[in-house]
Amino acid sequence: MKRLYRTTGSDAVLCGVCGGIAHYFGVDPTVVRVATVLLVAFAGLSLWVYIIAALIMPKEC
């Protein structure tokens, strides 16, 4: 069973949310980070979504 975790170590830039999402879907973390920045800048995705995800997602063991 796949679980969604925040990454630790080299994949974690800020809180590890984008790295965890990238690992879950099997894509490069840079792609997820660029998509997040574009969504925040142009689509109105709030930074609160990122902060809530950082608080809810458990750290990778």
CHARMM-style PDB file with segment names, atoms N, HN, CA, C and O in Angstrom:
ATOM      1  N   MET     1       0.840  -1.178   0.000  1.00  0.00      PROA
ATOM      2  CA  MET     1       0.000   0.000   0.000  1.00  0.00      PROA
ATOM      3  C   MET     1       0.887   1.244   0.000  1.00  0.00      PROA
ATOM      4  O   MET     1       1.752   1.400   0.862  1.00  0.00      PROA
ATOM      5  N   LYS     2       0.664   2.121  -0.970  1.00  0.00      PROA
ATOM      6  HN  LYS     2      -0.039   1.994  -1.670  1.00  0.00      PROA
ATOM      7  CA  LYS     2       1.451   3.356  -1.058  1.00  0.00      PROA
ATOM      8  C   LYS     2       0.898   4.378  -0.077  1.00  0.00      PROA
ATOM      9  O   LYS     2      -0.315   4.517   0.080  1.00  0.00      PROA
ATOM     10  N   ARG     3       1.808   5.091   0.582  1.00  0.00      PROA
ATOM     11  HN  ARG     3       2.793   4.978   0.455  1.00  0.00      PROA
ATOM     12  CA  ARG     3       1.427   6.160   1.505  1.00  0.00      PROA
ATOM     13  C   ARG     3       2.135   7.433   1.077  1.00  0.00      PROA
ATOM     14  O   ARG     3       3.220   7.395   0.498  1.00  0.00      PROA
ATOM     15  N   LEU     4       1.514   8.539   1.367  1.00  0.00      PROA
ATOM     16  HN  LEU     4       0.632   8.570   1.838  1.00  0.00      PROA
ATOM     17  CA  LEU     4       2.063   9.843   1.028  1.00  0.00      PROA
ATOM     18  C   LEU     4       2.793  10.399   2.240  1.00  0.00      PROA
ATOM     19  O   LEU     4       2.185  10.660   3.278  1.00  0.00      PROA
ATOM     20  N   TYR     5       4.116  10.580   2.098  1.00  0.00      PROA
ATOM     21  HN  TYR     5       4.609  10.368   1.255  1.00  0.00      PROA
ATOM     22  CA  TYR     5       4.965  11.087   3.173  1.00  0.00      PROA
ATOM     23  C   TYR     5       5.719  12.317   2.704  1.00  0.00      PROA
ATOM     24  O   TYR     5       5.944  12.496   1.507  1.00  0.00      PROA
ATOM     25  N   ARG     6       6.114  13.173   3.657  1.00  0.00      PROA
ATOM     26  HN  ARG     6       5.931  13.028   4.630  1.00  0.00      PROA
ATOM     27  CA  ARG     6       7.067  14.235   3.357  1.00  0.00      PROA
ATOM     28  C   ARG     6       8.446  13.593   3.308  1.00  0.00      PROA
ATOM     29  O   ARG     6       8.744  12.698   4.098  1.00  0.00      PROA
ATOM     30  N   THR     7       9.277  14.041   2.396  1.00  0.00      PROA
ATOM     31  HN  THR     7       9.035  14.768   1.755  1.00  0.00      PROA
ATOM     32  CA  THR     7      10.618  13.479   2.298  1.00  0.00      PROA
ATOM     33  C   THR     7      11.565  14.192   3.251  1.00  0.00      PROA
ATOM     34  O   THR     7      11.319  15.315   3.691  1.00  0.00      PROA
ATOM     35  N   THR     8      12.633  13.515   3.545  1.00  0.00      PROA
ATOM     36  HN  THR     8      12.834  12.603   3.188  1.00  0.00      PROA
ATOM     37  CA  THR     8      13.695  14.083   4.366  1.00  0.00      PROA
ATOM     38  C   THR     8      14.997  13.960   3.597  1.00  0.00      PROA
ATOM     39  O   THR     8      15.087  13.162   2.664  1.00  0.00      PROA
ATOM     40  N   GLY     9      15.972  14.705   3.956  1.00  0.00      PROA
ATOM     41  HN  GLY     9      15.900  15.353   4.714  1.00  0.00      PROA
ATOM     42  CA  GLY     9      17.284  14.613   3.312  1.00  0.00      PROA
ATOM     43  C   GLY     9      17.398  15.506   2.100  1.00  0.00      PROA
ATOM     44  O   GLY     9      16.996  16.669   2.136  1.00  0.00      PROA
ATOM     45  N   SER    10      17.947  14.965   1.020  1.00  0.00      PROA
ATOM     46  HN  SER    10      18.273  14.021   0.990  1.00  0.00      PROA
ATOM     47  CA  SER    10      18.260  15.784  -0.155  1.00  0.00      PROA
ATOM     48  C   SER    10      17.019  16.205  -0.942  1.00  0.00      PROA
ATOM     49  O   SER    10      17.061  17.222  -1.634  1.00  0.00      PROA
ATOM     50  N   ASP    11      15.916  15.457  -0.858  1.00  0.00      PROA
ATOM     51  HN  ASP    11      15.882  14.631  -0.295  1.00  0.00      PROA
ATOM     52  CA  ASP    11      14.696  15.815  -1.589  1.00  0.00      PROA
ATOM     53  C   ASP    11      13.887  16.894  -0.886  1.00  0.00      PROA
ATOM     54  O   ASP    11      12.998  17.488  -1.496  1.00  0.00      PROA
ATOM     55  N   ALA    12      14.173  17.160   0.373  1.00  0.00      PROA
ATOM     56  HN  ALA    12      14.895  16.677   0.869  1.00  0.00      PROA
ATOM     57  CA  ALA    12      13.406  18.140   1.134  1.00  0.00      PROA
ATOM     58  C   ALA    12      14.060  19.512   1.025  1.00  0.00      PROA
ATOM     59  O   ALA    12      15.131  19.742   1.588  1.00  0.00      PROA
ATOM     60  N   VAL    13      13.421  20.415   0.305  1.00  0.00      PROA
ATOM     61  HN  VAL    13      12.551  20.229  -0.152  1.00  0.00      PROA
ATOM     62  CA  VAL    13      13.954  21.766   0.184  1.00  0.00      PROA
ATOM     63  C   VAL    13      13.389  22.638   1.291  1.00  0.00      PROA
ATOM     64  O   VAL    13      14.147  23.212   2.072  1.00  0.00      PROA
ATOM     65  N   LEU    14      12.097  22.742   1.368  1.00  0.00      PROA
ATOM     66  HN  LEU    14      11.481  22.275   0.733  1.00  0.00      PROA
ATOM     67  CA  LEU    14      11.466  23.537   2.418  1.00  0.00      PROA
ATOM     68  C   LEU    14      10.965  22.611   3.529  1.00  0.00      PROA
ATOM     69  O   LEU    14      11.576  22.518   4.593  1.00  0.00      PROA
ATOM     70  N   CYS    15       9.865  21.939   3.273  1.00  0.00      PROA
ATOM     71  HN  CYS    15       9.368  22.015   2.409  1.00  0.00      PROA
ATOM     72  CA  CYS    15       9.302  21.003   4.256  1.00  0.00      PROA
ATOM     73  C   CYS    15       9.266  19.571   3.742  1.00  0.00      PROA
ATOM     74  O   CYS    15       8.967  18.654   4.507  1.00  0.00      PROA
ATOM     75  N   GLY    16       9.561  19.362   2.477  1.00  0.00      PROA
ATOM     76  HN  GLY    16       9.804  20.107   1.856  1.00  0.00      PROA
ATOM     77  CA  GLY    16       9.558  18.023   1.914  1.00  0.00      PROA
ATOM     78  C   GLY    16       8.243  17.617   1.280  1.00  0.00      PROA
ATOM     79  O   GLY    16       8.074  16.462   0.890  1.00  0.00      PROA
ATOM     80  N   VAL    17       7.301  18.558   1.172  1.00  0.00      PROA
ATOM     81  HN  VAL    17       7.438  19.497   1.489  1.00  0.00      PROA
ATOM     82  CA  VAL    17       5.984  18.235   0.616  1.00  0.00      PROA
ATOM     83  C   VAL    17       6.092  17.898  -0.871  1.00  0.00      PROA
ATOM     84  O   VAL    17       5.578  16.869  -1.308  1.00  0.00      PROA
ATOM     85  N   CYS    18       6.743  18.740  -1.640  1.00  0.00      PROA
ATOM     86  HN  CYS    18       7.161  19.576  -1.285  1.00  0.00      PROA
ATOM     87  CA  CYS    18       6.869  18.496  -3.085  1.00  0.00      PROA
ATOM     88  C   CYS    18       7.678  17.239  -3.371  1.00  0.00      PROA
ATOM     89  O   CYS    18       7.362  16.496  -4.300  1.00  0.00      PROA
ATOM     90  N   GLY    19       8.712  16.996  -2.585  1.00  0.00      PROA
ATOM     91  HN  GLY    19       8.969  17.599  -1.830  1.00  0.00      PROA
ATOM     92  CA  GLY    19       9.500  15.780  -2.749  1.00  0.00      PROA
ATOM     93  C   GLY    19       8.691  14.533  -2.445  1.00  0.00      PROA
ATOM     94  O   GLY    19       8.843  13.513  -3.117  1.00  0.00      PROA
ATOM     95  N   GLY    20       7.839  14.608  -1.444  1.00  0.00      PROA
ATOM     96  HN  GLY    20       7.716  15.437  -0.898  1.00  0.00      PROA
ATOM     97  CA  GLY    20       6.978  13.475  -1.109  1.00  0.00      PROA
ATOM     98  C   GLY    20       5.945  13.201  -2.170  1.00  0.00      PROA
ATOM     99  O   GLY    20       5.673  12.047  -2.500  1.00  0.00      PROA
ATOM    100  N   ILE    21       5.364  14.262  -2.710  1.00  0.00      PROA
ATOM    101  HN  ILE    21       5.585  15.200  -2.442  1.00  0.00      PROA
ATOM    102  CA  ILE    21       4.383  14.106  -3.789  1.00  0.00      PROA
ATOM    103  C   ILE    21       5.056  13.530  -5.034  1.00  0.00      PROA
ATOM    104  O   ILE    21       4.491  12.670  -5.708  1.00  0.00      PROA
ATOM    105  N   ALA    22       6.262  14.005  -5.334  1.00  0.00      PROA
ATOM    106  HN  ALA    22       6.722  14.704  -4.786  1.00  0.00      PROA
ATOM    107  CA  ALA    22       7.001  13.494  -6.492  1.00  0.00      PROA
ATOM    108  C   ALA    22       7.339  12.017  -6.319  1.00  0.00      PROA
ATOM    109  O   ALA    22       7.220  11.237  -7.263  1.00  0.00      PROA
ATOM    110  N   HSD    23       7.756  11.635  -5.130  1.00  0.00      PROA
ATOM    111  HN  HSD    23       7.853  12.269  -4.362  1.00  0.00      PROA
ATOM    112  CA  HSD    23       8.080  10.230  -4.865  1.00  0.00      PROA
ATOM    113  C   HSD    23       6.832   9.359  -4.981  1.00  0.00      PROA
ATOM    114  O   HSD    23       6.902   8.248  -5.505  1.00  0.00      PROA
ATOM    115  N   TYR    24       5.706   9.845  -4.503  1.00  0.00      PROA
ATOM    116  HN  TYR    24       5.649  10.748  -4.077  1.00  0.00      PROA
ATOM    117  CA  TYR    24       4.455   9.098  -4.558  1.00  0.00      PROA
ATOM    118  C   TYR    24       4.023   8.821  -5.994  1.00  0.00      PROA
ATOM    119  O   TYR    24       3.587   7.715  -6.314  1.00  0.00      PROA
ATOM    120  N   PHE    25       4.146   9.839  -6.869  1.00  0.00      PROA
ATOM    121  HN  PHE    25       4.500  10.738  -6.609  1.00  0.00      PROA
ATOM    122  CA  PHE    25       3.730   9.689  -8.259  1.00  0.00      PROA
ATOM    123  C   PHE    25       4.850   9.232  -9.187  1.00  0.00      PROA
ATOM    124  O   PHE    25       4.604   8.977 -10.366  1.00  0.00      PROA
ATOM    125  N   GLY    26       6.078   9.125  -8.677  1.00  0.00      PROA
ATOM    126  HN  GLY    26       6.278   9.332  -7.720  1.00  0.00      PROA
ATOM    127  CA  GLY    26       7.188   8.624  -9.478  1.00  0.00      PROA
ATOM    128  C   GLY    26       7.714   9.611 -10.500  1.00  0.00      PROA
ATOM    129  O   GLY    26       8.126   9.211 -11.589  1.00  0.00      PROA
ATOM    130  N   VAL    27       7.709  10.881 -10.173  1.00  0.00      PROA
ATOM    131  HN  VAL    27       7.375  11.206  -9.289  1.00  0.00      PROA
ATOM    132  CA  VAL    27       8.234  11.912 -11.076  1.00  0.00      PROA
ATOM    133  C   VAL    27       9.387  12.640 -10.391  1.00  0.00      PROA
ATOM    134  O   VAL    27       9.649  12.441  -9.205  1.00  0.00      PROA
ATOM    135  N   ASP    28      10.061  13.474 -11.149  1.00  0.00      PROA
ATOM    136  HN  ASP    28       9.848  13.636 -12.113  1.00  0.00      PROA
ATOM    137  CA  ASP    28      11.180  14.248 -10.627  1.00  0.00      PROA
ATOM    138  C   ASP    28      10.654  15.342  -9.687  1.00  0.00      PROA
ATOM    139  O   ASP    28       9.690  16.026 -10.032  1.00  0.00      PROA
ATOM    140  N   PRO    29      11.261  15.520  -8.514  1.00  0.00      PROA
ATOM    141  CA  PRO    29      10.805  16.558  -7.586  1.00  0.00      PROA
ATOM    142  C   PRO    29      10.851  17.970  -8.156  1.00  0.00      PROA
ATOM    143  O   PRO    29      10.056  18.823  -7.760  1.00  0.00      PROA
ATOM    144  N   THR    30      11.767  18.225  -9.075  1.00  0.00      PROA
ATOM    145  HN  THR    30      12.413  17.533  -9.397  1.00  0.00      PROA
ATOM    146  CA  THR    30      11.860  19.551  -9.687  1.00  0.00      PROA
ATOM    147  C   THR    30      10.598  19.875 -10.479  1.00  0.00      PROA
ATOM    148  O   THR    30      10.147  21.020 -10.487  1.00  0.00      PROA
ATOM    149  N   VAL    31      10.035  18.890 -11.134  1.00  0.00      PROA
ATOM    150  HN  VAL    31      10.401  17.959 -11.128  1.00  0.00      PROA
ATOM    151  CA  VAL    31       8.805  19.091 -11.903  1.00  0.00      PROA
ATOM    152  C   VAL    31       7.664  19.493 -10.969  1.00  0.00      PROA
ATOM    153  O   VAL    31       6.888  20.394 -11.287  1.00  0.00      PROA
ATOM    154  N   VAL    32       7.562  18.837  -9.832  1.00  0.00      PROA
ATOM    155  HN  VAL    32       8.192  18.105  -9.573  1.00  0.00      PROA
ATOM    156  CA  VAL    32       6.500  19.151  -8.873  1.00  0.00      PROA
ATOM    157  C   VAL    32       6.723  20.541  -8.278  1.00  0.00      PROA
ATOM    158  O   VAL    32       5.765  21.289  -8.080  1.00  0.00      PROA
ATOM    159  N   ARG    33       7.965  20.888  -7.996  1.00  0.00      PROA
ATOM    160  HN  ARG    33       8.743  20.281  -8.157  1.00  0.00      PROA
ATOM    161  CA  ARG    33       8.251  22.217  -7.438  1.00  0.00      PROA
ATOM    162  C   ARG    33       7.901  23.331  -8.435  1.00  0.00      PROA
ATOM    163  O   ARG    33       7.318  24.347  -8.057  1.00  0.00      PROA
ATOM    164  N   VAL    34       8.261  23.133  -9.703  1.00  0.00      PROA
ATOM    165  HN  VAL    34       8.735  22.308 -10.010  1.00  0.00      PROA
ATOM    166  CA  VAL    34       7.940  24.130 -10.730  1.00  0.00      PROA
ATOM    167  C   VAL    34       6.423  24.242 -10.897  1.00  0.00      PROA
ATOM    168  O   VAL    34       5.894  25.347 -11.023  1.00  0.00      PROA
ATOM    169  N   ALA    35       5.731  23.118 -10.898  1.00  0.00      PROA
ATOM    170  HN  ALA    35       6.161  22.221 -10.796  1.00  0.00      PROA
ATOM    171  CA  ALA    35       4.270  23.135 -11.015  1.00  0.00      PROA
ATOM    172  C   ALA    35       3.634  23.852  -9.828  1.00  0.00      PROA
ATOM    173  O   ALA    35       2.655  24.578  -9.997  1.00  0.00      PROA
ATOM    174  N   THR    36       4.176  23.658  -8.643  1.00  0.00      PROA
ATOM    175  HN  THR    36       4.972  23.068  -8.505  1.00  0.00      PROA
ATOM    176  CA  THR    36       3.655  24.327  -7.452  1.00  0.00      PROA
ATOM    177  C   THR    36       3.840  25.829  -7.546  1.00  0.00      PROA
ATOM    178  O   THR    36       2.924  26.590  -7.235  1.00  0.00      PROA
ATOM    179  N   VAL    37       5.010  26.258  -7.970  1.00  0.00      PROA
ATOM    180  HN  VAL    37       5.754  25.639  -8.222  1.00  0.00      PROA
ATOM    181  CA  VAL    37       5.270  27.695  -8.114  1.00  0.00      PROA
ATOM    182  C   VAL    37       4.346  28.302  -9.163  1.00  0.00      PROA
ATOM    183  O   VAL    37       3.810  29.392  -8.960  1.00  0.00      PROA
ATOM    184  N   LEU    38       4.155  27.609 -10.276  1.00  0.00      PROA
ATOM    185  HN  LEU    38       4.590  26.724 -10.441  1.00  0.00      PROA
ATOM    186  CA  LEU    38       3.265  28.117 -11.321  1.00  0.00      PROA
ATOM    187  C   LEU    38       1.821  28.184 -10.831  1.00  0.00      PROA
ATOM    188  O   LEU    38       1.112  29.143 -11.135  1.00  0.00      PROA
ATOM    189  N   LEU    39       1.378  27.181 -10.079  1.00  0.00      PROA
ATOM    190  HN  LEU    39       1.954  26.401  -9.832  1.00  0.00      PROA
ATOM    191  CA  LEU    39       0.016  27.197  -9.545  1.00  0.00      PROA
ATOM    192  C   LEU    39      -0.179  28.318  -8.527  1.00  0.00      PROA
ATOM    193  O   LEU    39      -1.240  28.941  -8.483  1.00  0.00      PROA
ATOM    194  N   VAL    40       0.828  28.571  -7.721  1.00  0.00      PROA
ATOM    195  HN  VAL    40       1.690  28.065  -7.756  1.00  0.00      PROA
ATOM    196  CA  VAL    40       0.727  29.655  -6.742  1.00  0.00      PROA
ATOM    197  C   VAL    40       0.697  31.000  -7.455  1.00  0.00      PROA
ATOM    198  O   VAL    40      -0.081  31.881  -7.090  1.00  0.00      PROA
ATOM    199  N   ALA    41       1.536  31.158  -8.462  1.00  0.00      PROA
ATOM    200  HN  ALA    41       2.169  30.442  -8.758  1.00  0.00      PROA
ATOM    201  CA  ALA    41       1.655  32.451  -9.137  1.00  0.00      PROA
ATOM    202  C   ALA    41       0.483  32.756 -10.073  1.00  0.00      PROA
ATOM    203  O   ALA    41       0.001  33.888 -10.102  1.00  0.00      PROA
ATOM    204  N   PHE    42       0.022  31.772 -10.831  1.00  0.00      PROA
ATOM    205  HN  PHE    42       0.413  30.852 -10.808  1.00  0.00      PROA
ATOM    206  CA  PHE    42      -0.934  32.052 -11.889  1.00  0.00      PROA
ATOM    207  C   PHE    42      -2.339  31.506 -11.647  1.00  0.00      PROA
ATOM    208  O   PHE    42      -3.310  32.097 -12.120  1.00  0.00      PROA
ATOM    209  N   ALA    43      -2.472  30.414 -10.936  1.00  0.00      PROA
ATOM    210  HN  ALA    43      -1.683  29.934 -10.551  1.00  0.00      PROA
ATOM    211  CA  ALA    43      -3.797  29.797 -10.772  1.00  0.00      PROA
ATOM    212  C   ALA    43      -4.436  30.136  -9.435  1.00  0.00      PROA
ATOM    213  O   ALA    43      -5.567  29.729  -9.172  1.00  0.00      PROA
ATOM    214  N   GLY    44      -3.737  30.868  -8.596  1.00  0.00      PROA
ATOM    215  HN  GLY    44      -2.818  31.199  -8.810  1.00  0.00      PROA
ATOM    216  CA  GLY    44      -4.320  31.276  -7.327  1.00  0.00      PROA
ATOM    217  C   GLY    44      -4.273  30.235  -6.228  1.00  0.00      PROA
ATOM    218  O   GLY    44      -4.958  30.377  -5.216  1.00  0.00      PROA
ATOM    219  N   LEU    45      -3.481  29.193  -6.405  1.00  0.00      PROA
ATOM    220  HN  LEU    45      -2.924  29.077  -7.227  1.00  0.00      PROA
ATOM    221  CA  LEU    45      -3.326  28.202  -5.347  1.00  0.00      PROA
ATOM    222  C   LEU    45      -2.689  28.890  -4.153  1.00  0.00      PROA
ATOM    223  O   LEU    45      -1.648  29.532  -4.289  1.00  0.00      PROA
ATOM    224  N   SER    46      -3.284  28.767  -3.027  1.00  0.00      PROA
ATOM    225  HN  SER    46      -4.130  28.245  -2.916  1.00  0.00      PROA
ATOM    226  CA  SER    46      -2.816  29.466  -1.845  1.00  0.00      PROA
ATOM    227  C   SER    46      -1.623  28.749  -1.219  1.00  0.00      PROA
ATOM    228  O   SER    46      -1.501  27.527  -1.297  1.00  0.00      PROA
ATOM    229  N   LEU    47      -0.762  29.521  -0.609  1.00  0.00      PROA
ATOM    230  HN  LEU    47      -0.861  30.514  -0.546  1.00  0.00      PROA
ATOM    231  CA  LEU    47       0.342  28.932   0.148  1.00  0.00      PROA
ATOM    232  C   LEU    47      -0.173  28.200   1.375  1.00  0.00      PROA
ATOM    233  O   LEU    47       0.526  27.359   1.940  1.00  0.00      PROA
ATOM    234  N   TRP    48      -1.396  28.518   1.790  1.00  0.00      PROA
ATOM    235  HN  TRP    48      -1.964  29.201   1.331  1.00  0.00      PROA
ATOM    236  CA  TRP    48      -1.990  27.809   2.922  1.00  0.00      PROA
ATOM    237  C   TRP    48      -2.141  26.322   2.625  1.00  0.00      PROA
ATOM    238  O   TRP    48      -2.034  25.496   3.532  1.00  0.00      PROA
ATOM    239  N   VAL    49      -2.388  25.974   1.370  1.00  0.00      PROA
ATOM    240  HN  VAL    49      -2.474  26.645   0.634  1.00  0.00      PROA
ATOM    241  CA  VAL    49      -2.506  24.565   0.984  1.00  0.00      PROA
ATOM    242  C   VAL    49      -1.187  23.851   1.244  1.00  0.00      PROA
ATOM    243  O   VAL    49      -1.176  22.733   1.758  1.00  0.00      PROA
ATOM    244  N   TYR    50      -0.082  24.487   0.893  1.00  0.00      PROA
ATOM    245  HN  TYR    50      -0.091  25.396   0.476  1.00  0.00      PROA
ATOM    246  CA  TYR    50       1.237  23.906   1.133  1.00  0.00      PROA
ATOM    247  C   TYR    50       1.502  23.774   2.629  1.00  0.00      PROA
ATOM    248  O   TYR    50       2.013  22.752   3.086  1.00  0.00      PROA
ATOM    249  N   ILE    51       1.155  24.804   3.385  1.00  0.00      PROA
ATOM    250  HN  ILE    51       0.740  25.634   3.013  1.00  0.00      PROA
ATOM    251  CA  ILE    51       1.392  24.782   4.832  1.00  0.00      PROA
ATOM    252  C   ILE    51       0.548  23.700   5.498  1.00  0.00      PROA
ATOM    253  O   ILE    51       1.040  22.985   6.371  1.00  0.00      PROA
ATOM    254  N   ILE    52      -0.700  23.572   5.103  1.00  0.00      PROA
ATOM    255  HN  ILE    52      -1.100  24.153   4.394  1.00  0.00      PROA
ATOM    256  CA  ILE    52      -1.561  22.532   5.668  1.00  0.00      PROA
ATOM    257  C   ILE    52      -1.028  21.145   5.315  1.00  0.00      PROA
ATOM    258  O   ILE    52      -1.024  20.245   6.154  1.00  0.00      PROA
ATOM    259  N   ALA    53      -0.579  20.977   4.068  1.00  0.00      PROA
ATOM    260  HN  ALA    53      -0.582  21.709   3.387  1.00  0.00      PROA
ATOM    261  CA  ALA    53      -0.006  19.682   3.668  1.00  0.00      PROA
ATOM    262  C   ALA    53       1.232  19.367   4.481  1.00  0.00      PROA
ATOM    263  O   ALA    53       1.451  18.216   4.856  1.00  0.00      PROA
ATOM    264  N   ALA    54       2.046  20.378   4.760  1.00  0.00      PROA
ATOM    265  HN  ALA    54       1.868  21.314   4.456  1.00  0.00      PROA
ATOM    266  CA  ALA    54       3.259  20.160   5.571  1.00  0.00      PROA
ATOM    267  C   ALA    54       2.916  19.756   6.995  1.00  0.00      PROA
ATOM    268  O   ALA    54       3.655  18.996   7.621  1.00  0.00      PROA
ATOM    269  N   LEU    55       1.813  20.253   7.508  1.00  0.00      PROA
ATOM    270  HN  LEU    55       1.212  20.871   7.000  1.00  0.00      PROA
ATOM    271  CA  LEU    55       1.398  19.905   8.855  1.00  0.00      PROA
ATOM    272  C   LEU    55       0.717  18.535   8.940  1.00  0.00      PROA
ATOM    273  O   LEU    55       0.853  17.825   9.936  1.00  0.00      PROA
ATOM    274  N   ILE    56      -0.015  18.177   7.889  1.00  0.00      PROA
ATOM    275  HN  ILE    56      -0.126  18.754   7.079  1.00  0.00      PROA
ATOM    276  CA  ILE    56      -0.777  16.930   7.913  1.00  0.00      PROA
ATOM    277  C   ILE    56       0.059  15.720   7.523  1.00  0.00      PROA
ATOM    278  O   ILE    56      -0.061  14.658   8.135  1.00  0.00      PROA
ATOM    279  N   MET    57       0.904  15.872   6.510  1.00  0.00      PROA
ATOM    280  HN  MET    57       1.002  16.734   6.014  1.00  0.00      PROA
ATOM    281  CA  MET    57       1.671  14.722   6.004  1.00  0.00      PROA
ATOM    282  C   MET    57       2.741  14.300   7.022  1.00  0.00      PROA
ATOM    283  O   MET    57       3.500  15.137   7.509  1.00  0.00      PROA
ATOM    284  N   PRO    58       2.796  12.993   7.341  1.00  0.00      PROA
ATOM    285  CA  PRO    58       3.841  12.534   8.262  1.00  0.00      PROA
ATOM    286  C   PRO    58       5.195  12.490   7.566  1.00  0.00      PROA
ATOM    287  O   PRO    58       5.271  12.402   6.340  1.00  0.00      PROA
ATOM    288  N   LYS    59       6.264  12.553   8.361  1.00  0.00      PROA
ATOM    289  HN  LYS    59       6.202  12.625   9.357  1.00  0.00      PROA
ATOM    290  CA  LYS    59       7.612  12.462   7.803  1.00  0.00      PROA
ATOM    291  C   LYS    59       7.912  11.031   7.413  1.00  0.00      PROA
ATOM    292  O   LYS    59       7.385  10.083   7.994  1.00  0.00      PROA
ATOM    293  N   GLU    60       8.769  10.897   6.416  1.00  0.00      PROA
ATOM    294  HN  GLU    60       9.197  11.668   5.944  1.00  0.00      PROA
ATOM    295  CA  GLU    60       9.203   9.588   5.939  1.00  0.00      PROA
ATOM    296  C   GLU    60      10.074   8.940   7.009  1.00  0.00      PROA
ATOM    297  O   GLU    60      10.942   9.590   7.590  1.00  0.00      PROA
ATOM    298  N   CYS    61       9.842   7.685   7.260  1.00  0.00      PROA
ATOM    299  HN  CYS    61       9.137   7.157   6.788  1.00  0.00      PROA
ATOM    300  CA  CYS    61      10.605   6.966   8.289  1.00  0.00      PROA
ATOM    301  C   CYS    61      11.959   6.526   7.811  1.00  0.00      PROA
ATOM    302  OT1 CYS    61      12.711   5.911   8.567  1.00  0.00      PROA
TER     303      CYS     61
END
